[in-house]
Amino acid sequence: MPQTLQLPQLHIEQLPRDEAEAALLAQLFTLVDQTEPLPDLRNLAPVVRRLFPAPAYQVGCGGAHIWLHRQDDPQRLACIR
């Protein structure tokens, strides 16, 4: 059975805290916008982790999504689906 390719979409769920975070989110938008359809979004997670490194951010993923939190905030900052 062929794998279904998924075109990733960025969903920003909170406003950026400052200009630096806004710039990072803009870079993430560009990255996601330029990404080809993928069978599994986990392949994109390492790049997201480099843009939003620990300990300031927490990045998690599954095959169908990548989520991004600020370390000190339980609410998601963004999600890629």
C-alpha positions as CSV (number, residue, x, y, z in Angstrom):
1,M,0.0,0.0,0.0
2,P,1.5,3.4,-1.0
3,Q,2.1,5.9,1.7
4,T,0.1,9.1,1.7
5,L,2.2,12.3,1.5
6,Q,1.2,15.1,3.7
7,L,1.9,18.8,2.9
8,P,2.8,20.3,6.3
9,Q,1.0,23.3,7.5
10,L,2.1,25.6,10.4
11,H,-0.5,26.7,12.9
12,I,0.7,29.4,15.3
13,E,-1.3,29.3,18.5
14,Q,0.2,32.2,20.5
15,L,1.5,35.6,19.7
16,P,5.3,35.9,19.8
17,R,6.7,37.2,23.1
18,D,9.2,39.5,21.4
19,E,10.9,40.4,18.1
20,A,13.4,37.5,18.4
21,E,10.7,34.9,18.8
22,A,8.7,36.5,16.0
23,A,11.8,36.2,13.7
24,L,12.1,32.5,14.7
25,L,8.4,31.9,13.9
26,A,8.9,33.6,10.5
27,Q,11.9,31.3,9.8
28,L,9.7,28.3,10.8
29,F,6.9,29.5,8.5
30,T,9.4,29.8,5.6
31,L,10.8,26.3,6.4
32,V,7.3,24.7,6.4
33,D,6.2,26.6,3.4
34,Q,9.2,25.3,1.4
35,T,8.9,21.7,2.6
36,E,7.7,19.2,0.1
37,P,5.0,16.8,1.1
38,L,6.2,14.2,3.6
39,P,4.9,10.7,4.5
40,D,5.9,11.3,8.1
41,L,6.4,14.7,9.8
42,R,9.0,13.3,12.2
43,N,11.6,13.9,9.5
44,L,11.1,17.6,9.9
45,A,11.4,17.6,13.7
46,P,15.3,17.9,13.9
47,V,15.2,21.1,11.9
48,V,12.5,22.6,14.1
49,R,14.6,21.6,17.2
50,R,17.6,23.4,15.8
51,L,15.5,26.6,15.3
52,F,13.9,26.3,18.7
53,P,16.5,24.7,21.0
54,A,16.2,23.5,24.5
55,P,16.1,24.6,27.3
56,A,14.0,27.6,26.1
57,Y,11.7,25.4,24.0
58,Q,10.3,21.9,23.9
59,V,9.6,20.3,20.6
60,G,7.7,17.0,20.3
61,C,6.4,15.0,17.4
62,G,4.4,12.1,16.1
63,G,4.0,10.9,12.6
64,A,1.2,13.4,11.9
65,H,2.3,16.5,13.8
66,I,5.1,18.5,15.5
67,W,4.3,20.6,18.5
68,L,6.3,23.5,20.0
69,H,6.1,24.8,23.5
70,R,7.9,27.5,25.4
71,Q,9.6,25.6,28.3
72,D,7.8,27.8,30.9
73,D,4.4,27.7,29.3
74,P,2.0,24.7,29.2
75,Q,0.2,26.1,26.1
76,R,1.4,25.2,22.7
77,L,3.2,28.0,20.8
78,A,2.7,26.3,17.4
79,C,1.8,23.0,15.8
80,I,2.8,21.7,12.4
81,R,0.2,19.3,10.9
